[in-house]
Amino acid sequence: MSYMGMRGMGMLPVVLAAVASTVSASPADGIQPLSKIAIHKATVNLRGSAYVRATPALLGDQDELEDTVWITVKFGSENPSTDDWIAVFSPADFISGSCPNPSRYPGEPLLCTAPIKYQYANYSANYLDWGKGTIRFQLINQRSDFSFALFSGGLENPTLVAVSKQVAFKNPKAPVFPRLAQGKTHDEMTVTWTSGYDISEAYPFVEWGVVTSGSGNPMRTPAGTLTFNRGQHVRYVRTALWPASQRGRLGGETPGSSTRHS
C-alpha cells in the first residue's frame, strides 16, 4: 500500500510507507552543545582582515521545493586560533537590533540572537597554519534567511570578528516536511505538511488516484489547515486506501500558478 506524491507548484512528494527509526539527539556528555555558548557575553570587534563567505547565496535554485541543502562557508583570519569558531544565524540580521536588557552587562554590545549551529574553525584542515578554512553546513528551509559569523575567544568569551552576506532559500514559503501517520483504521492514513503560505495566499489540497497503467484522472480534495502568523500546518486524512495502491501530490496552489510534474 502506498500513496506516492509527485511535484507541482508548491507540491511535495509523499510516500505512504511505514518507516520506523530511532535517532539519539542527546550528546554523549548529556550537555546540549549550543548551551555552551555564552552569547550574552559576546562583544563585537569586526576586523577588515577577517572574512566569511557562504555559497551558494540562493538555496534551492534548481528545485524550489528542496527543503535541505548543503552550503560551503569559506573564512579567514590573520590571527587564527584554536578558540575561533563559525556560527550559523537565522534570521540573518542578528546584530542591528537592540537588546531587551542592555544594562545587564554595562558597556558590552550584546548580541541578542543565539546561533542555531556552530563548528570550530580548526575543523577545517590547516586553518591554524594558513589562517584560511572551509566548512560545509547542512541547512533546512525554516522560512528565514541565514548568515554566518566568525568568532574568536572561544565559546565562553566570544568576540564577533566577521559576518557573511545573507543567504536564503529561493522559495522560503514552499510546502515542506511531509509527515505520514496511520489512521484510526487499517485503511486510513493521515498526511500532514508545513507551508509558509497564508491561507489567503495558497489553497492547500491533496490530489490522489489509484495507480494504473494509464495516467488516470486524479481527484482533488481540500486539506484542513491551522494557520499561524508565519504559515500553515496542513492536515489531510485519506480513507479507503485498502487494497489498491494509490498515488498523488500535495501542496498549495497560488492564484495563477501553473502545475509542473516530476
Order of alpha helices (4+ residues) and beta strands (2+ residues): beta-beta-beta-beta-beta-beta-beta-beta-alpha-beta-beta-beta-beta-beta-beta-beta-beta-beta-beta-beta
